[in-house]
Structures are given as structure tokens and as C-alpha cells.
């Protein structure tokens, strides 16, 4: 029996059946490439669902991890550690927000932000000021609070009753937004670019309307940048790309480039309502994760990676648009920087399977959307390699579609 088959059989016997895995077992990575247990090399345009922004085995990250694990990994939040305050200072300075809370994941960041705005709402308007306005087609995580904010029924199905007090409105529908707002609303929560929803951007006009509606109703504006933030648009925060500043921003995925870490940042006006005993975490903000996150931010600056994301992202957009112009089944190219998508008129799964067979790692969301979340190290030559494969797969799929 092959090593691959041993891995698959063991997981199928002992793991909870939550993931429809792709038929690849990864052994190691280097830069923008991953290698499976048989030694085959894959161009990674998924980067661990947006986590591995520095690719794999970045030498500075490897060095920092080795140094820190030899000192201390975990101390709990009963004690100070050297790096948590430094990271909070860096993120607050870069964002213009005032305070940070560190969690272990994006979903936990959403949960903490939800508690924060509920507490702030109660302080202003009593228990009745508890309603959260969220968007259709959104995705905020799989824990119960985050799931209640997720505007896709397929994720909520089987888990009712959900957390009460959520109103959903269509993305970019300013009239529906205004209709949903009143004095009972404590927050508006949205992804500036919906990730699981198919790389769908909110318009600047809609985001400005959300900002104004939140202010008018003494509510918080929360941006979920778990997938689209921390450099993926070519700006450190996606809200900087759109020019609208929220009261709370949730971040995660690439923060510690593979170590579990998330955070929410908040204005003091809202942050003051979380006091000792109201929220906490055992693992969040530990010295290892915080030190790695600081190194990640330093590498972004030292290697000028945000500029690279903007440059290569523009080139990727151009190449995806050429596919739209060439193939009938390629409907639309969307996204910016290192968060992009190709909308198809046919199911994306066969294209995904073909990409895997050609050693190109992507994924499909919403059944017909090819999603690309490449490492920030991506260069034009890597885009060319990927598009060459996609062109062949689209050509074959179009022939089958046309009979």
C-alpha cells in the first residue's frame, strides 16, 4: 500500500467526516510550490486558503520559530509576554484603530467582535439595542455566532436555532440597508470582498452608506477582513483599499503565516465596553504566534511585498480577463491583488480536477467560481504558467459543452 493510501485510509477511519479533500497528500513546501508525498511539485495558488502569504518555508519565519520555541511557546494571558503588546501597537498604528484582541482563528475574532458590539449597544440603548445587519451571500465562520451572521442558508442548515437578532440585506443595495436600520441596530457587519461568496466586492458607495448609517444609529461598522485583509488587496487592510474606515476590523489567515491566529481591532469608543472577565482566551496572543506575526509584518515591508501584490495582481487580472475574452464559458474575472476569481457558466469541479492533475492548486467556491489566493511571492512567470494550464482546461471544457 502506498503512503498516500495509508494516509487516506487512516483519516477516513478516525477523523470526523467534515472535509471533501482533494486527492493529494502534501509533504513539504518551498516558496510558491508544494510537494506531495510522492515528490510531485505543485504551483500553489491557494496558499492554504489564504494563510501562507509568504509561501512555504520562508527562511526568516523558520528562523524566528526555531528561536522562539527554544525559549517559550505558551504562558497564558495571566502573564505579560514580550511580543503581544508590540504586535498590538503595530496593528493599531497601521490601522488607525485603538485596541487589539488576539484569538486563535477568524471565527473567534468574529465571535469576540460580536460580543463587543452587543455590550456597546446595551450600554447606549439597553438590551433592545442588539440587532446586527449582515449581508446576503456572506460567510463569517462556522461557530454558532459567526454562522448566524453568515448569509448563506446552506451553511446554517441543520444547526437551527441560530443566534437571534440578525437582519440580512443584499450587497450594494443601499435602499435595503436603510430599510434595515433603526435604533435597535448595534452593528453592521460585512466582508469588503466576499470570499466564500465568490470574490464579490462591495462598492465604495455602499461601504460609505454603511459608514453613514452606522454613525446615524450609534452602531458599529465591522469589516470582516479574515480572507481579504492583511495585504491581500495590495494594502495591509482591505478598508484602506476602499477608503472607508470601520469601527472594528476582524483579521486572521496570514497573520502568523500558518500558526493559528486571529484578531479584532477596535476604536476605543467600542473597545471600552469589554472589561476584565467579559472576554478571554487561553491560547490567543501567545509569544510564539505574536513573534511570528511581527516577523510577517516586517517581511512585508522589507521585501516590498505589497507593491508586488499590486503589480503581479494587476497582471493576473489582465490574464484572467483575456480568458474571459477568449472562452464563452468564462463569464467574468473579479478581484484585486492576491484575491481573484474567474466566474464560469459551467461547474468548476472538472476544471479543479484538471488543475490538480496538471499540478496547479486552486479551488472552487459557489460551484462555478474558480478562486485564487496565491502567496504574495507570486511573480509574473508563475501567473503565465497557471494561465497556460487554465487555458487548456477551459478549451477542453468548452468543446465538451458545445458538443
C-alpha positions as semicolon CSV with decimal commas, in nm:
position;residue;x (nm);y (nm);z (nm)
1;X;0,000;0,000;0,000
2;X;0,130;0,347;-0,088
3;X;0,197;0,613;0,174
4;X;-0,078;0,824;0,018
5;X;-0,331;0,541;0,058
6;X;-0,222;0,478;0,416
7;X;-0,287;0,846;0,497
8;X;-0,628;0,843;0,330
9;X;-0,742;0,518;0,492
10;X;-0,638;0,629;0,840
11;X;-0,817;0,963;0,811
12;X;-1,132;0,805;0,674
13;X;-1,139;0,567;0,971
14;X;-1,068;0,810;1,254
15;X;-1,149;1,169;1,154
16;X;-1,490;1,335;1,167
17;X;-1,622;1,346;0,813
18;X;-1,612;1,725;0,763
19;X;-1,393;1,775;0,456
20;X;-1,422;1,653;0,097
21;X;-1,046;1,652;0,050
22;X;-0,868;1,675;-0,284
23;X;-0,672;1,355;-0,366
24;X;-0,330;1,498;-0,276
25;X;-0,123;1,443;0,039
26;X;0,122;1,726;0,097
27;X;0,464;1,655;0,246
28;X;0,653;1,986;0,225
29;X;0,670;2,325;0,056
30;X;0,919;2,581;-0,066
31;X;0,831;2,930;-0,187
32;X;0,525;2,920;-0,416
33;X;0,545;2,541;-0,456
34;X;0,415;2,242;-0,260
35;X;0,536;1,882;-0,288
36;X;0,324;1,574;-0,226
37;X;0,434;1,253;-0,056
38;X;0,545;1,114;-0,393
39;X;0,764;1,418;-0,463
40;X;0,540;1,580;-0,726
41;X;0,563;1,959;-0,736
42;X;0,252;2,183;-0,745
43;X;0,221;2,556;-0,812
44;X;0,023;2,679;-0,512
45;X;-0,234;2,945;-0,600
46;X;-0,444;2,870;-0,292
47;X;-0,182;2,922;-0,016
48;X;-0,367;2,724;0,247
49;X;-0,691;2,918;0,183
50;X;-0,510;3,249;0,203
51;X;-0,292;3,167;0,504
52;X;0,054;3,115;0,352
53;X;0,105;3,467;0,221
54;X;0,483;3,422;0,238
55;X;0,467;3,089;0,059
56;X;0,629;2,796;0,231
57;X;0,942;2,764;0,446
58;X;1,032;3,133;0,430
59;X;1,381;3,139;0,588
60;X;1,308;3,428;0,823
61;X;0,990;3,263;0,951
62;X;1,172;2,932;1,000
63;X;1,448;3,110;1,195
64;X;1,208;3,300;1,422
65;X;1,003;2,988;1,501
66;X;1,315;2,789;1,587
67;X;1,442;3,065;1,814
68;X;1,112;3,119;1,995
69;X;1,020;2,754;2,057
70;X;1,357;2,716;2,230
71;X;1,257;2,998;2,467
72;X;0,886;2,975;2,546
73;X;0,578;2,881;2,342
74;X;0,291;2,950;2,582
75;X;0,248;3,136;2,912
76;X;-0,130;3,215;2,913
77;X;-0,280;3,561;2,938
78;X;-0,237;3,566;3,315
79;X;0,112;3,699;3,243
80;X;0,266;3,954;3,010
81;X;0,482;3,839;2,723
82;X;0,732;4,035;2,520
83;X;0,553;4,032;2,185
84;X;0,178;4,073;2,237
85;X;0,194;4,446;2,312
86;X;0,441;4,504;2,028
87;X;0,206;4,336;1,782
88;X;-0,097;4,524;1,912
89;X;0,091;4,852;1,879
90;X;0,196;4,769;1,523
91;X;-0,154;4,674;1,411
92;X;-0,322;4,969;1,580
93;X;-0,069;5,211;1,435
94;X;-0,108;5,067;1,085
95;X;-0,490;5,058;1,100
96;X;-0,564;5,380;1,286
97;X;-0,776;5,183;1,535
98;X;-0,707;5,182;1,907
99;X;-0,707;4,838;2,067
100;X;-0,649;4,475;1,972
101;X;-0,768;4,138;2,097
102;X;-0,587;3,824;1,981
103;X;-0,768;3,498;1,917
104;X;-0,683;3,165;1,753
105;X;-0,890;3,199;1,436
106;X;-1,102;3,426;1,224
107;X;-1,425;3,278;1,355
108;X;-1,313;3,354;1,711
109;X;-1,235;3,711;1,607
110;X;-1,590;3,744;1,474
111;X;-1,733;3,599;1,795
112;X;-1,534;3,846;2,005
113;X;-1,634;4,140;1,786
114;X;-1,999;4,035;1,815
115;X;-1,974;4,031;2,194
116;X;-1,805;4,371;2,184
117;X;-2,076;4,543;1,980
118;X;-2,356;4,381;2,177
119;X;-2,201;4,513;2,500
120;X;-2,155;4,857;2,347
121;X;-2,510;4,856;2,215
122;X;-2,655;4,765;2,553
123;X;-2,456;5,047;2,714
124;X;-2,608;5,300;2,474
125;X;-2,962;5,172;2,423
126;X;-3,030;4,892;2,668
127;X;-3,093;4,525;2,591
128;X;-3,308;4,614;2,290
129;X;-3,008;4,760;2,102
130;X;-2,879;4,421;1,989
131;X;-2,966;4,381;1,619
132;X;-2,688;4,312;1,370
133;X;-2,728;4,386;0,999
134;X;-2,535;4,145;0,775
135;X;-2,519;4,074;0,402
136;X;-2,672;3,806;0,185
137;X;-2,414;3,564;0,041
138;X;-2,170;3,640;0,323
139;X;-1,951;3,397;0,516
140;X;-1,814;3,472;0,862
141;X;-1,721;3,131;1,004
142;X;-1,865;2,807;1,137
143;X;-1,902;2,873;1,509
144;X;-2,257;2,948;1,615
145;X;-2,235;3,327;1,639
146;X;-2,036;3,359;1,318
147;X;-2,276;3,118;1,148
148;X;-2,573;3,331;1,250
149;X;-2,414;3,623;1,060
150;X;-2,349;3,411;0,750
151;X;-2,595;3,494;0,474
152;X;-2,592;3,154;0,302
153;X;-2,860;2,907;0,412
154;X;-2,653;2,604;0,308
155;X;-2,407;2,670;0,591
156;X;-2,677;2,729;0,856
157;X;-2,891;2,432;0,759
158;X;-2,918;2,162;1,030
159;X;-2,795;2,390;1,308
160;X;-3,103;2,594;1,399
161;X;-3,197;2,775;1,608
162;X;-2,941;3,039;1,524
163;X;-2,844;3,336;1,740
164;X;-3,137;3,578;1,714
165;X;-3,128;3,939;1,604
166;X;-2,968;3,930;1,257
167;X;-3,115;4,111;0,955
168;X;-2,978;4,031;0,609
169;X;-2,965;4,276;0,318
170;X;-2,831;4,235;-0,036
171;X;-2,476;4,352;-0,104
172;X;-2,462;4,700;-0,260
173;X;-2,834;4,765;-0,202
174;X;-2,831;5,100;-0,021
175;X;-3,210;5,123;-0,011
176;X;-3,238;4,783;0,162
177;X;-2,964;4,886;0,404
178;X;-3,154;5,198;0,505
179;X;-3,474;4,996;0,547
180;X;-3,298;4,759;0,786
181;X;-3,157;5,034;1,008
182;X;-3,321;5,169;1,321
183;X;-3,232;5,243;1,682
184;X;-3,220;4,874;1,775
185;X;-2,921;4,807;1,546
186;X;-2,590;4,778;1,730
187;X;-2,372;4,685;1,429
188;X;-2,337;4,635;1,056
189;X;-2,101;4,351;0,966
190;X;-1,969;4,276;0,617
191;X;-1,680;4,146;0,414
192;X;-1,549;4,423;0,187
193;X;-1,476;4,141;-0,059
194;X;-1,688;3,831;-0,005
195;X;-1,457;3,530;-0,021
196;X;-1,667;3,214;0,005
197;X;-1,937;3,411;-0,173
198;X;-1,729;3,411;-0,491
199;X;-1,489;3,709;-0,461
200;X;-1,765;3,970;-0,473
201;X;-1,668;4,328;-0,390
202;X;-1,883;4,579;-0,209
203;X;-1,890;4,910;-0,393
204;X;-1,724;5,213;-0,231
205;X;-2,063;5,385;-0,243
206;X;-2,225;5,103;-0,046
207;X;-1,942;5,099;0,210
208;X;-1,975;5,475;0,256
209;X;-2,350;5,431;0,303
210;X;-2,281;5,166;0,569
211;X;-2,041;5,403;0,743
212;X;-2,302;5,681;0,746
213;X;-2,585;5,450;0,857
214;X;-2,378;5,316;1,146
215;X;-2,293;5,667;1,262
216;X;-2,653;5,785;1,238
217;X;-2,776;5,494;1,451
218;X;-2,495;5,483;1,711
219;X;-2,394;5,143;1,574
220;X;-2,056;4,989;1,499
221;X;-1,933;4,918;1,147
222;X;-1,747;4,584;1,143
223;X;-1,536;4,475;0,848
224;X;-1,457;4,105;0,824
225;X;-1,118;4,104;0,651
226;X;-1,029;3,750;0,751
227;X;-0,981;3,649;0,388
228;X;-0,932;3,981;0,210
229;X;-0,714;4,161;0,465
230;X;-0,353;4,165;0,586
231;X;-0,210;4,255;0,246
232;X;-0,420;4,052;0,005
233;X;-0,558;4,356;-0,181
234;X;-0,214;4,517;-0,201
235;X;-0,291;4,732;0,104
236;X;-0,235;4,600;0,455
237;X;-0,605;4,636;0,532
238;X;-0,877;4,600;0,269
239;X;-1,057;4,904;0,410
240;X;-0,754;5,109;0,306
241;X;-0,809;4,988;-0,049
242;X;-1,172;5,103;-0,040
243;X;-1,118;5,424;0,157
244;X;-1,376;5,357;0,429
245;X;-1,263;5,301;0,789
246;X;-1,466;5,069;1,012
247;X;-1,501;5,079;1,391
248;X;-1,395;4,714;1,420
249;X;-1,192;4,501;1,180
250;X;-1,151;4,123;1,208
251;X;-0,834;3,970;1,066
252;X;-0,674;3,625;1,067
253;X;-0,550;3,387;0,796
254;X;-0,198;3,515;0,708
255;X;-0,135;3,691;1,041
256;X;0,106;3,427;1,170
257;X;0,158;3,262;0,828
258;X;0,039;2,918;0,934
259;X;0,024;2,931;1,313
260;X;-0,335;2,963;1,437
261;X;-0,403;3,331;1,498
262;X;-0,679;3,588;1,458
263;X;-0,759;3,931;1,597
264;X;-1,010;4,207;1,607
265;X;-0,908;4,571;1,626
266;X;-1,150;4,831;1,759
267;X;-1,195;5,200;1,823
268;X;-1,180;5,296;2,192
269;X;-1,542;5,413;2,175
270;X;-1,644;5,047;2,142
271;X;-1,346;4,871;2,299
272;X;-1,409;5,034;2,638
273;X;-1,713;4,811;2,689
274;X;-1,503;4,494;2,722
275;X;-1,351;4,485;3,069
276;X;-1,172;4,208;3,265
277;X;-1,384;3,894;3,284
278;X;-1,605;3,975;2,985
279;X;-1,392;3,803;2,723
280;X;-1,077;3,594;2,707
281;X;-0,880;3,310;2,553
282;X;-0,630;3,052;2,673
283;X;-0,409;3,036;2,366
284;X;-0,468;3,366;2,184
285;X;-0,181;3,613;2,175
286;X;0,090;3,371;2,286
287;X;0,456;3,463;2,242
288;X;0,522;3,227;1,951
289;X;0,231;3,339;1,734
290;X;0,282;3,709;1,816
291;X;0,654;3,697;1,738
292;X;0,587;3,525;1,405
293;X;0,316;3,780;1,320
294;X;0,560;4,063;1,390
295;X;0,812;3,898;1,159
296;X;0,544;3,863;0,891
297;X;0,471;4,236;0,904
298;X;0,844;4,314;0,894
299;X;0,892;4,090;0,588
300;X;0,604;4,262;0,407
301;X;0,791;4,590;0,448
302;X;1,148;4,467;0,395
303;X;1,066;4,274;0,077
304;X;0,818;4,536;-0,052
305;X;0,561;4,262;-0,095
306;X;0,251;4,482;-0,100
307;X;0,383;4,653;-0,411
308;X;0,449;4,309;-0,559
309;X;0,092;4,205;-0,479
310;X;-0,037;4,513;-0,661
311;X;0,190;4,465;-0,964
312;X;0,150;4,091;-1,010
313;X;-0,218;4,114;-0,917
314;X;-0,278;4,360;-1,199
315;X;-0,100;4,124;-1,437
316;X;-0,310;3,831;-1,312
317;X;-0,629;4,034;-1,361
318;X;-0,524;4,111;-1,718
319;X;-0,458;3,743;-1,794
320;X;-0,788;3,631;-1,641
321;X;-0,968;3,896;-1,846
322;X;-0,803;3,756;-2,160
323;X;-0,954;3,417;-2,070
324;X;-1,296;3,581;-2,045
325;X;-1,250;3,735;-2,387
326;X;-1,139;3,401;-2,535
327;X;-1,381;3,147;-2,388
328;X;-1,760;3,161;-2,379
329;X;-1,773;2,958;-2,058
330;X;-1,552;3,215;-1,880
331;X;-1,804;3,479;-1,777
332;X;-1,622;3,730;-1,558
333;X;-1,287;3,797;-1,390
334;X;-1,315;3,952;-1,043
335;X;-1,095;4,062;-0,759
336;X;-0,778;4,254;-0,695
337;X;-0,421;4,182;-0,592
338;X;-0,390;3,832;-0,447
339;X;-0,764;3,763;-0,413
340;X;-0,911;3,689;-0,755
341;X;-1,169;3,472;-0,926
342;X;-1,289;3,351;-1,262
343;X;-1,667;3,309;-1,289
344;X;-1,770;3,022;-1,518
345;X;-2,102;2,933;-1,677
346;X;-2,033;2,563;-1,616
347;X;-1,945;2,367;-1,298
348;X;-1,593;2,437;-1,181
349;X;-1,516;2,095;-1,032
350;X;-1,388;1,939;-1,358
351;X;-1,158;2,239;-1,405
352;X;-1,034;2,197;-1,049
353;X;-0,966;1,829;-1,103
354;X;-0,782;1,909;-1,425
355;X;-0,576;2,173;-1,246
356;X;-0,479;1,922;-0,976
357;X;-0,376;1,672;-1,246
358;X;-0,160;1,944;-1,403
359;X;-0,009;2,026;-1,064
360;X;-0,182;2,360;-1,019
361;X;-0,360;2,416;-0,685
362;X;-0,673;2,633;-0,690
363;X;-1,022;2,580;-0,556
364;X;-1,387;2,630;-0,644
365;X;-1,649;2,819;-0,449
366;X;-2,019;2,870;-0,524
367;X;-1,989;2,571;-0,767
368;X;-1,890;2,784;-1,068
369;X;-1,621;3,021;-0,938
370;X;-1,251;2,941;-0,965
371;X;-1,083;3,110;-0,667
372;X;-0,720;3,217;-0,650
373;X;-0,550;3,317;-0,322
374;X;-0,181;3,297;-0,417
375;X;0,120;3,369;-0,196
376;X;0,243;3,727;-0,212
377;X;0,571;3,593;-0,356
378;X;0,392;3,518;-0,683
379;X;0,569;3,650;-0,994
380;X;0,451;3,709;-1,349
381;X;0,617;3,388;-1,467
382;X;0,406;3,189;-1,221
383;X;0,091;3,360;-1,348
384;X;0,188;3,265;-1,702
385;X;0,234;2,900;-1,602
386;X;-0,104;2,892;-1,429
387;X;-0,291;3,064;-1,711
388;X;-0,137;2,829;-1,967
389;X;-0,289;2,536;-1,775
390;X;-0,623;2,713;-1,730
391;X;-0,639;2,796;-2,099
392;X;-0,602;2,430;-2,194
393;X;-0,861;2,319;-1,937
394;X;-1,111;2,584;-2,046
395;X;-1,061;2,493;-2,412
396;X;-1,136;2,127;-2,338
397;X;-1,436;2,214;-2,119
398;X;-1,581;2,443;-2,386
399;X;-1,550;2,173;-2,651
400;X;-1,742;1,933;-2,426
401;X;-2,006;2,197;-2,354
402;X;-2,057;2,270;-2,723
403;X;-2,066;1,902;-2,807
